Amino acid sequence: MFSISLDHCEIKENEETCQSFVEVFNTFAVDIFTDRTLSLSEAEFRVLEVFRLLRQRFLEMFISQRASEQESEPVTCPKCEQACKLKLSGLG
């Protein structure tokens, strides 16, 4: 049987999220390798779905980490000379 484990997560705040990656992957591996009735197209669909879910969680973790970081210097708008604000859009 195939499984992965998490010995260490570099970003302490995201340790729970990292552990959820391991759980999602291990559940997926058990499902995919033990279902003897699974066709190739069904297996492909499940693989795409689990990696879509993992991609979404990685992006959420990335955004969360970036949002919590403090910038060293504010960026000033060259037109109005006001401090710029971080705007997140277009994810998905």
All heavy atoms as an XYZ file, in Angstrom:
744
protein
N       0.850     -1.182      0.000
C       0.000      0.000      0.000
C       0.891      1.240      0.000
O       1.966      1.253      0.569
C      -0.907     -0.031      1.221
C      -1.878      1.130      1.324
S      -2.962      1.498     -0.068
C      -3.884      0.020     -0.234
N       0.414      2.280     -0.591
C       1.130      3.541     -0.738
C       0.579      4.563      0.247
O      -0.628      4.698      0.383
C       0.947      4.048     -2.169
C       1.704      5.297     -2.459
C       3.035      5.232     -2.812
C       1.102      6.529     -2.364
C       3.749      6.383     -3.084
C       1.798      7.685     -2.633
C       3.129      7.612     -2.995
N       1.436      5.278      0.957
C       0.992      6.376      1.820
C       2.152      7.340      2.034
O       3.307      6.990      1.841
C       0.467      5.871      3.162
O       1.518      5.374      3.945
N       1.816      8.568      2.431
C       2.830      9.563      2.750
C       2.595     10.042      4.174
O       1.512      9.861      4.728
C       2.818     10.753      1.771
C       1.473     11.492      1.815
C       3.141     10.314      0.364
C       1.462     12.791      1.039
N       3.615     10.661      4.765
C       3.469     11.220      6.113
C       4.173     12.561      6.160
O       4.993     12.888      5.310
C       4.049     10.270      7.159
O       5.435     10.132      6.977
N       3.845     13.326      7.190
C       4.411     14.654      7.362
C       5.249     14.648      8.627
O       4.734     14.500      9.726
C       3.290     15.692      7.467
C       3.706     17.137      7.701
C       4.446     17.669      6.477
C       2.489     17.992      7.979
N       6.575     14.762      8.462
C       7.463     14.800      9.617
C       7.653     16.224     10.124
O       7.869     16.451     11.296
C       8.834     14.222      9.259
C       8.771     12.735      8.972
O       7.925     12.060      9.583
O       9.552     12.266      8.135
N       7.565     17.193      9.203
C       7.883     18.565      9.571
C       7.232     19.516      8.574
O       7.210     19.249      7.380
C       9.405     18.750      9.546
C       9.853     20.129      9.880
N       9.762     20.651     11.143
C      10.393     21.099      9.111
C      10.239     21.893     11.129
N      10.620     22.175      9.913
N       6.711     20.619      9.052
C       6.166     21.665      8.186
C       6.921     22.944      8.504
O       6.967     23.375      9.655
C       4.670     21.837      8.428
S       3.902     23.053      7.356
N       7.555     23.533      7.505
C       8.372     24.737      7.703
C       7.576     25.916      8.259
O       8.083     26.693      9.035
C       9.019     25.158      6.378
C      10.101     24.227      5.893
C      11.337     24.248      6.771
O      11.686     25.313      7.308
O      11.944     23.182      6.918
N       6.343     26.050      7.832
C       5.524     27.193      8.245
C       4.589     26.738      9.351
O       3.607     26.059      9.112
C       4.726     27.751      7.052
C       5.685     28.101      5.901
C       3.914     28.964      7.467
C       4.990     28.337      4.591
N       4.924     27.074     10.584
C       4.188     26.584     11.749
C       2.696     26.890     11.675
O       1.880     26.050     12.033
C       4.797     27.184     13.019
C       4.361     26.520     14.281
C       4.895     25.098     14.350
C       4.583     24.488     15.689
N       4.867     23.077     15.720
N       2.341     28.083     11.196
C       0.937     28.469     11.123
C       0.146     27.582     10.165
O      -1.060     27.470     10.262
C       0.792     29.937     10.681
C       1.364     30.941     11.650
C       2.869     31.097     11.511
O       3.452     30.772     10.455
O       3.493     31.542     12.498
N       0.828     26.955      9.216
C       0.161     26.136      8.211
C       0.331     24.640      8.454
O       0.024     23.835      7.586
C       0.674     26.493      6.822
C       0.260     27.891      6.427
O      -0.852     28.322      6.712
N       1.145     28.614      5.790
N       0.793     24.272      9.623
C       1.027     22.865      9.912
C      -0.260     22.045      9.783
O      -0.258     20.948      9.236
C       1.631     22.698     11.299
C       2.146     21.311     11.554
C       3.028     21.241     12.795
O       3.370     22.289     13.362
O       3.349     20.123     13.172
N      -1.382     22.606     10.259
C      -2.661     21.909     10.157
C      -3.068     21.716      8.691
O      -3.549     20.648      8.304
C      -3.742     22.694     10.895
C      -5.068     21.989     10.977
C      -6.082     22.778     11.797
O      -5.777     23.120     12.957
O      -7.169     23.041     11.264
N      -2.855     22.727      7.882
C      -3.165     22.628      6.459
C      -2.276     21.595      5.788
O      -2.748     20.788      4.991
C      -3.003     23.992      5.766
O      -3.812     24.951      6.431
C      -3.401     23.920      4.312
N      -0.995     21.602      6.127
C      -0.075     20.609      5.566
C      -0.517     19.199      5.937
O      -0.494     18.288      5.109
C       1.353     20.859      6.048
S       2.103     22.352      5.385
N      -0.931     19.019      7.176
C      -1.400     17.703      7.605
C      -2.659     17.312      6.836
O      -2.840     16.146      6.498
C      -1.670     17.694      9.114
C      -1.968     16.314      9.663
C      -0.833     15.323      9.433
O       0.342     15.645      9.621
N      -1.173     14.127      9.019
N      -3.510     18.278      6.513
C      -4.716     17.956      5.741
C      -4.349     17.499      4.331
O      -5.043     16.661      3.758
C      -5.683     19.137      5.704
O      -5.282     20.124      4.803
N      -3.246     18.018      3.750
C      -2.779     17.536      2.445
C      -2.453     16.050      2.523
O      -2.817     15.273      1.642
C      -1.515     18.268      1.983
C      -1.680     19.732      1.719
C      -0.632     20.589      1.931
C      -2.874     20.255      1.246
C      -0.757     21.945      1.679
C      -3.016     21.603      0.990
C      -1.951     22.453      1.211
N      -1.755     15.690      3.584
C      -1.372     14.296      3.780
C      -2.617     13.423      3.898
O      -2.713     12.361      3.270
C      -0.466     14.143      5.024
C      -0.236     12.684      5.364
C       0.851     14.872      4.809
N      -3.583     13.864      4.676
C      -4.810     13.092      4.864
C      -5.590     12.946      3.566
O      -6.072     11.853      3.244
C      -5.674     13.726      5.949
C      -5.063     13.616      7.329
C      -5.744     14.493      8.365
O      -6.821     15.058      8.077
O      -5.183     14.625      9.471
N      -5.711     14.037      2.809
C      -6.417     13.983      1.522
C      -5.718     13.011      0.588
O      -6.360     12.151     -0.040
C      -6.503     15.390      0.863
C      -6.900     15.303     -0.598
C      -7.476     16.268      1.623
N      -4.402     13.110      0.511
C      -3.658     12.243     -0.399
C      -3.764     10.781      0.013
O      -3.976      9.904     -0.833
C      -2.190     12.664     -0.484
C      -1.448     11.883     -1.527
C      -1.531     12.254     -2.856
C      -0.728     10.763     -1.188
C      -0.878     11.513     -3.837
C      -0.070     10.016     -2.153
C      -0.145     10.397     -3.484
N      -3.633     10.494      1.296
C      -3.698      9.108      1.751
C      -5.094      8.512      1.556
O      -5.222      7.355      1.151
C      -3.250      8.987      3.206
C      -1.745      9.089      3.340
O      -0.998      8.739      2.435
N      -1.289      9.585      4.474
N      -6.133      9.289      1.811
C      -7.497      8.821      1.561
C      -7.687      8.534      0.080
O      -8.245      7.502     -0.310
C      -8.531      9.864      2.035
O      -8.361     10.063      3.431
C      -9.950      9.413      1.747
N      -7.194      9.437     -0.749
C      -7.265      9.255     -2.195
C      -6.535      7.981     -2.619
O      -7.054      7.184     -3.416
C      -6.663     10.481     -2.879
C      -6.286     10.258     -4.310
C      -7.269     10.141     -5.278
C      -4.961     10.164     -4.684
C      -6.918      9.934     -6.611
C      -4.609      9.966     -6.001
C      -5.586      9.846     -6.964
N      -5.327      7.781     -2.105
C      -4.532      6.607     -2.485
C      -5.254      5.311     -2.106
O      -5.295      4.377     -2.903
C      -3.159      6.671     -1.824
N      -5.830      5.275     -0.910
C      -6.568      4.079     -0.491
C      -7.736      3.835     -1.436
O      -7.948      2.716     -1.912
C      -7.057      4.212      0.968
C      -8.069      3.135      1.310
C      -5.879      4.155      1.934
N      -8.492      4.882     -1.735
C      -9.646      4.749     -2.633
C      -9.241      4.255     -4.014
O      -9.859      3.348     -4.575
C     -10.379      6.094     -2.782
C     -11.138      6.489     -1.540
O     -11.331      5.632     -0.654
O     -11.539      7.669     -1.447
N      -8.231      4.854     -4.570
C      -7.849      4.557     -5.952
C      -7.236      3.158     -6.077
O      -7.484      2.461     -7.057
C      -6.909      5.661     -6.484
C      -7.199      5.993     -7.939
C      -5.477      5.271     -6.533
C      -8.128      6.993     -8.249
N      -6.451      2.744     -5.086
C      -5.750      1.463     -5.196
C      -6.563      0.266     -4.703
O      -6.223     -0.865     -5.013
C      -4.404      1.526     -4.481
C      -3.425      2.453     -5.149
C      -2.884      3.522     -4.467
C      -3.053      2.264     -6.470
C      -1.992      4.388     -5.075
C      -2.164      3.123     -7.090
C      -1.633      4.184     -6.397
N      -7.626      0.516     -3.948
C      -8.414     -0.613     -3.438
C      -9.693     -0.862     -4.225
O     -10.278     -1.934     -4.109
C      -8.791     -0.413     -1.957
O      -9.550      0.791     -1.817
C      -7.546     -0.362     -1.088
N     -10.133      0.101     -5.034
C     -11.357     -0.060     -5.823
C     -11.027     -0.823     -7.110
O     -10.585     -0.238     -8.091
C     -11.974      1.298     -6.132
C     -13.337      1.201     -6.799
O     -13.740      0.081     -7.186
O     -13.986      2.249     -6.930
N     -11.272     -2.125     -7.109
C     -10.948     -2.977     -8.264
C     -11.913     -2.792     -9.431
O     -11.651     -3.253    -10.522
C     -10.920     -4.453     -7.845
C      -9.885     -4.774     -6.812
C      -8.522     -4.663     -7.425
N      -7.513     -4.942     -6.411
C      -6.285     -4.515     -6.492
N      -5.899     -3.801     -7.508
N      -5.424     -4.794     -5.545
N     -13.028     -2.089     -9.206
C     -14.000     -1.877    -10.274
C     -13.755     -0.556    -11.002
O     -14.459     -0.246    -11.950
C     -15.437     -1.871     -9.706
O     -15.594     -0.755     -8.828
C     -15.732     -3.164     -8.961
N     -12.774      0.184    -10.568
C     -12.495      1.520    -11.108
C     -11.955      1.432    -12.532
O     -10.977      0.734    -12.794
C     -11.477      2.212    -10.205
C     -11.314      3.704    -10.318
C     -12.603      4.421     -9.946
C     -10.194      4.159     -9.402
N     -12.603      2.134    -13.457
C     -12.109      2.183    -14.836
C     -11.007      3.239    -14.943
O     -10.840      4.074    -14.048
C     -13.245      2.536    -15.794
O     -13.623      3.893    -15.629
N     -10.298      3.209    -16.040
C      -9.229      4.181    -16.261
C      -9.781      5.599    -16.295
O      -9.198      6.512    -15.698
C      -8.483      3.867    -17.564
C      -7.346      4.811    -17.927
C      -6.306      4.855    -16.812
C      -6.721      4.400    -19.236
N     -10.918      5.815    -16.947
C     -11.479      7.172    -17.018
C     -11.953      7.643    -15.642
O     -11.812      8.826    -15.307
C     -12.614      7.253    -18.036
O     -13.679      6.415    -17.666
N     -12.501      6.745    -14.819
C     -12.902      7.120    -13.459
C     -11.678      7.447    -12.609
O     -11.699      8.398    -11.832
C     -13.705      5.990    -12.811
C     -15.064      5.782    -13.426
C     -15.738      4.496    -12.949
O     -15.022      3.511    -12.661
O     -16.962      4.491    -12.868
N     -10.613      6.673    -12.770
C      -9.371      6.935    -12.034
C      -8.806      8.295    -12.433
O      -8.375      9.071    -11.583
C      -8.356      5.832    -12.289
N      -8.823      8.582    -13.726
C      -8.322      9.879    -14.203
C      -9.137     11.021    -13.613
O      -8.582     12.028    -13.164
C      -8.385      9.933    -15.727
C      -7.885     11.237    -16.290
C      -7.973     11.295    -17.798
O      -8.783     10.562    -18.397
O      -7.223     12.100    -18.384
N     -10.454     10.879    -13.576
C     -11.317     11.908    -13.003
C     -10.986     12.126    -11.528
O     -10.868     13.268    -11.071
C     -12.795     11.522    -13.163
C     -13.726     12.509    -12.533
C     -14.002     13.718    -13.153
C     -14.313     12.248    -11.300
C     -14.862     14.646    -12.565
C     -15.169     13.159    -10.706
C     -15.444     14.357    -11.342
N     -10.801     11.045    -10.781
C     -10.480     11.168     -9.344
C      -9.131     11.829     -9.133
O      -8.963     12.639     -8.218
C     -10.515      9.799     -8.671
C     -11.917      9.254     -8.520
C     -11.910      7.981     -7.731
N     -13.212      7.329     -7.754
C     -13.466      6.203     -7.124
N     -12.525      5.585     -6.429
N     -14.662      5.654     -7.190
N      -8.167     11.488     -9.960
C      -6.842     12.118     -9.868
C      -6.957     13.617    -10.112
O      -6.403     14.424     -9.355
C      -5.850     11.478    -10.868
C      -4.583     12.313    -10.997
C      -5.520     10.052    -10.451
N      -7.682     14.004    -11.150
C      -7.851     15.431    -11.445
C      -8.548     16.155    -10.306
O      -8.164     17.275     -9.936
C      -8.639     15.610    -12.749
C      -7.907     15.189    -14.017
C      -8.852     15.243    -15.209
C      -6.680     16.036    -14.250
N      -9.557     15.535     -9.713
C     -10.294     16.155     -8.612
C      -9.431     16.328     -7.369
O      -9.460     17.376     -6.727
C     -11.550     15.352     -8.275
C     -12.685     15.593     -9.233
C     -13.102     17.051     -9.289
O     -13.472     17.619     -8.240
O     -13.049     17.634    -10.382
N      -8.663     15.308     -7.014
C      -7.849     15.424     -5.802
C      -6.752     16.472     -5.991
O      -6.467     17.242     -5.077
C      -7.283     14.064     -5.338
C      -6.084     13.625     -6.137
C      -6.931     14.107     -3.856
N      -6.173     16.543     -7.187
C      -5.143     17.554     -7.406
C      -5.749     18.955     -7.525
O      -5.107     19.934     -7.154
C      -4.252     17.198     -8.590
C      -3.225     16.173     -8.202
C      -3.411     14.846     -8.516
C      -2.110     16.532     -7.476
C      -2.488     13.884     -8.118
C      -1.181     15.588     -7.068
C      -1.370     14.251     -7.394
N      -6.980     19.078     -7.986
C      -7.670     20.364     -7.981
C      -7.867     20.835     -6.536
O      -7.622     21.988     -6.194
C      -9.034     20.258     -8.689
C      -9.791     21.579     -8.758
C     -11.250     21.384     -9.133
N     -11.961     20.523     -8.211
C     -12.410     20.891     -6.995
N     -12.187     22.101     -6.550
N     -13.055     20.045     -6.235
N      -8.296     19.908     -5.673
C      -8.496     20.231     -4.258
C      -7.175     20.627     -3.594
O      -7.109     21.620     -2.861
C      -9.109     19.037     -3.527
C      -9.265     19.166     -2.018
C     -10.225     20.292     -1.659
C      -9.748     17.854     -1.424
N      -6.116     19.882     -3.851
C      -4.816     20.208     -3.269
C      -4.300     21.552     -3.791
O      -3.747     22.341     -3.028
C      -3.810     19.092     -3.549
C      -4.086     17.783     -2.812
C      -3.119     16.709     -3.291
C      -4.003     17.951     -1.307
N      -4.503     21.816     -5.088
C      -4.085     23.104     -5.655
C      -4.811     24.246     -4.959
O      -4.209     25.254     -4.576
C      -4.378     23.140     -7.150
C      -3.948     24.460     -7.801
C      -4.388     24.550     -9.228
N      -5.837     24.716     -9.241
C      -6.604     24.515    -10.296
N      -6.074     24.107    -11.425
N      -7.899     24.705    -10.225
N      -6.106     24.077     -4.737
C      -6.900     25.103     -4.064
C      -6.383     25.343     -2.648
O      -6.219     26.488     -2.228
C      -8.359     24.671     -4.018
C      -9.258     25.641     -3.284
C     -10.698     25.128     -3.200
O     -11.086     24.236     -3.927
N     -11.463     25.695     -2.296
N      -6.088     24.280     -1.919
C      -5.584     24.438     -0.547
C      -4.206     25.079     -0.518
O      -3.912     25.879      0.368
C      -5.587     23.093      0.168
C      -7.001     22.630      0.460
C      -7.019     21.472      1.384
N      -8.389     21.027      1.591
C      -8.715     19.960      2.277
N      -7.781     19.217      2.820
N      -9.970     19.615      2.421
N      -3.330     24.716     -1.466
C      -2.019     25.349     -1.531
C      -2.156     26.844     -1.790
O      -1.474     27.651     -1.172
C      -1.152     24.731     -2.639
C      -0.294     23.598     -2.172
C      -0.570     22.315     -2.572
C       0.797     23.821     -1.351
C       0.223     21.256     -2.157
C       1.604     22.780     -0.924
C       1.312     21.490     -1.335
N      -3.044     27.221     -2.710
C      -3.240     28.646     -2.990
C      -3.803     29.382     -1.792
O      -3.396     30.510     -1.497
C      -4.144     28.822     -4.217
C      -3.504     28.464     -5.542
C      -4.539     28.500     -6.660
C      -2.341     29.387     -5.853
N      -4.726     28.753     -1.067
C      -5.269     29.372      0.145
C      -4.163     29.583      1.174
O      -4.090     30.635      1.807
C      -6.377     28.501      0.734
C      -7.656     28.524     -0.069
C      -8.654     27.473      0.372
O      -8.364     26.690      1.303
O      -9.747     27.428     -0.223
N      -3.296     28.584      1.330
C      -2.189     28.697      2.270
C      -1.223     29.805      1.822
O      -0.771     30.608      2.636
C      -1.456     27.357      2.368
C      -0.436     27.297      3.469
S       0.208     25.637      3.750
C       1.137     25.335      2.277
N      -0.933     29.868      0.542
C      -0.053     30.898     -0.007
C      -0.617     32.289      0.249
O       0.081     33.184      0.726
C       0.131     30.656     -1.511
C       0.879     31.740     -2.217
C       2.262     31.799     -2.153
C       0.210     32.695     -2.954
C       2.969     32.799     -2.805
C       0.893     33.697     -3.610
C       2.275     33.743     -3.536
N      -1.903     32.468     -0.055
C      -2.539     33.772      0.138
C      -2.567     34.149      1.608
O      -2.295     35.285      1.976
C      -3.958     33.774     -0.464
C      -3.857     33.704     -1.987
C      -4.747     34.999     -0.028
C      -5.167     33.403     -2.670
N      -2.872     33.187      2.460
C      -2.905     33.438      3.901
C      -1.537     33.889      4.411
O      -1.437     34.834      5.183
C      -3.358     32.177      4.628
O      -3.289     32.355      6.009
N      -0.492     33.210      3.955
C       0.859     33.577      4.387
C       1.229     34.965      3.878
O       1.736     35.785      4.626
C       1.878     32.562      3.889
C       3.297     32.928      4.307
C       4.337     32.039      3.672
O       4.021     31.087      2.983
N       5.589     32.356      3.903
N       0.941     35.235      2.615
C       1.271     36.538      2.044
C       0.499     37.661      2.716
O       1.026     38.746      2.927
C       1.003     36.559      0.543
C       1.999     35.772     -0.258
C       3.350     36.498     -0.255
N       4.395     35.704     -0.832
C       4.800     35.788     -2.086
N       4.228     36.636     -2.910
N       5.770     35.020     -2.522
N      -0.760     37.406      3.038
C      -1.587     38.428      3.671
C      -1.078     38.764      5.071
O      -1.243     39.886      5.539
C      -3.034     37.971      3.732
N      -0.442     37.796      5.727
C       0.036     38.032      7.085
C       1.424     38.679      7.114
O       1.858     39.170      8.148
C       0.053     36.727      7.878
O       1.022     35.843      7.354
N       2.124     38.665      5.986
C       3.454     39.288      5.926
C       3.314     40.806      5.891
O       2.414     41.334      5.263
C       4.206     38.830      4.676
C       4.598     37.379      4.698
C       5.264     36.956      3.395
O       5.314     37.757      2.440
O       5.713     35.804      3.344
N       4.200     41.478      6.550
C       4.183     42.938      6.512
C       5.217     43.409      5.499
O       6.347     42.944      5.494
C       4.488     43.500      7.890
C       3.431     43.135      8.893
C       3.460     44.095     10.066
O       4.202     45.042     10.090
N       2.614     43.828     11.032
N       4.800     44.329      4.660
C       5.723     44.875      3.673
C       6.697     45.830      4.354
O       6.338     46.541      5.280
C       4.949     45.611      2.582
C       4.083     44.688      1.758
C       3.400     45.428      0.623
O       3.933     46.460      0.168
O       2.340     44.959      0.212
N       7.922     45.858      3.870
C       8.935     46.722      4.472
C       8.645     48.199      4.205
O       8.839     49.033      5.059
C      10.323     46.348      3.970
O      10.357     46.445      2.565
N       8.195     48.525      3.006
C       7.867     49.906      2.658
C       6.572     49.916      1.858
O       6.395     49.092      0.965
C       8.954     50.511      1.772
C      10.238     50.809      2.482
C      11.228     51.492      1.536
O      10.804     52.263      0.655
O      12.419     51.245      1.694
N       5.672     50.839      2.144
C       4.457     50.916      1.333
C       4.789     51.399     -0.081
O       5.716     52.190     -0.273
C       3.582     51.928      2.065
C       4.502     52.668      2.958
C       5.682     51.802      3.230
N       4.039     50.908     -1.042
C       4.213     51.340     -2.423
C       3.292     52.530     -2.651
O       2.113     52.483     -2.303
C       3.869     50.195     -3.397
C       3.966     50.664     -4.839
C       4.777     48.999     -3.146
N       3.838     53.597     -3.205
C       3.065     54.816     -3.433
C       2.634     54.888     -4.895
O       3.436     54.642     -5.797
C       3.909     56.055     -3.075
O       4.342     55.931     -1.737
C       3.112     57.330     -3.237
N       1.375     55.254     -5.104
C       0.829     55.424     -6.454
C       1.495     56.631     -7.104
O       1.519     57.719     -6.521
C      -0.678     55.614     -6.383
S      -1.420     55.996     -7.993
N       2.030     56.452     -8.315
C       2.686     57.587     -8.973
C       1.716     58.688     -9.397
O       2.127     59.835     -9.562
C       3.374     56.963    -10.191
C       2.675     55.678    -10.419
C       2.124     55.233     -9.102
N       0.417     58.363     -9.530
C      -0.558     59.368     -9.963
C      -1.099     60.184     -8.801
O      -1.088     61.397     -8.821
C      -1.709     58.703    -10.712
C      -1.296     58.167    -12.067
C      -2.482     57.611    -12.803
C      -2.056     57.071    -14.158
N      -3.179     56.523    -14.914
N      -1.627     59.467     -7.754
C      -2.270     60.198     -6.655
C      -1.402     60.301     -5.400
O      -1.772     60.962     -4.442
C      -3.605     59.540     -6.296
S      -3.435     57.904     -5.544
N      -0.272     59.618     -5.402
C       0.683     59.624     -4.299
C       0.129     59.059     -2.992
O       0.632     59.346     -1.910
C       1.262     61.024     -4.088
C       2.027     61.504     -5.302
C       2.681     62.855     -5.088
O       2.666     63.386     -3.959
O       3.220     63.385     -6.075
N      -0.909     58.228     -3.101
C      -1.455     57.532     -1.936
C      -0.805     56.146     -1.838
O      -0.322     55.610     -2.828
C      -2.975     57.361     -2.062
C      -3.741     58.676     -2.090
C      -3.672     59.376     -0.734
O      -3.795     58.751      0.297
N      -3.490     60.685     -0.778
N      -0.824     55.582     -0.632
C      -0.270     54.242     -0.430
C      -1.165     53.221     -1.138
O      -2.389     53.283     -1.041
C      -0.188     53.910      1.046
N      -0.550     52.295     -1.870
C      -1.294     51.256     -2.570
C      -1.669     50.140     -1.604
O      -0.978     49.901     -0.614
C      -0.450     50.670     -3.712
S      -0.066     51.853     -4.992
N      -2.776     49.475     -1.888
C      -3.238     48.355     -1.082
C      -3.191     47.093     -1.916
O      -3.449     47.122     -3.124
C      -4.666     48.596     -0.583
C      -4.768     49.771      0.339
C      -6.191     49.992      0.777
C      -6.278     51.230      1.636
N      -7.652     51.569      1.974
N      -2.879     45.963     -1.267
C      -2.834     44.669     -1.930
C      -4.239     44.260     -2.327
O      -5.173     44.299     -1.513
C      -2.240     43.622     -0.985
C      -2.121     42.213     -1.527
C      -1.181     42.185     -2.740
C      -1.612     41.279     -0.445
N      -4.417     43.885     -3.581
C      -5.717     43.444     -4.070
C      -5.545     42.053     -4.663
O      -4.762     41.861     -5.587
C      -6.261     44.394     -5.125
C      -7.602     43.982     -5.680
C      -8.090     44.978     -6.698
C      -9.411     44.527     -7.291
N      -9.885     45.443     -8.323
N      -6.267     41.072     -4.117
C      -6.214     39.704     -4.616
C      -7.443     39.447     -5.479
O      -8.557     39.664     -5.045
C      -6.184     38.719     -3.451
C      -5.027     38.902     -2.464
C      -5.193     37.971     -1.286
C      -3.719     38.637     -3.161
N      -7.211     38.985     -6.692
C      -8.341     38.666     -7.566
C      -7.892     37.661     -8.610
O      -6.704     37.423     -8.781
C      -8.874     39.922     -8.241
O      -7.874     40.454     -9.107
N      -8.871     37.080     -9.275
C      -8.573     36.186    -10.379
C      -8.105     34.810     -9.972
O      -7.453     34.134    -10.741
N      -8.396     34.372     -8.747
C      -7.992     33.041     -8.323
C      -9.071     32.040     -8.700
O     -10.235     32.270     -8.481
C      -7.760     32.996     -6.806
C      -6.635     33.882     -6.301
C      -6.568     33.829     -4.790
C      -5.313     33.453     -6.882
N      -8.653     30.912     -9.188
C      -9.645     29.876     -9.478
C      -9.419     29.176    -10.742
O      -8.611     29.188    -11.505
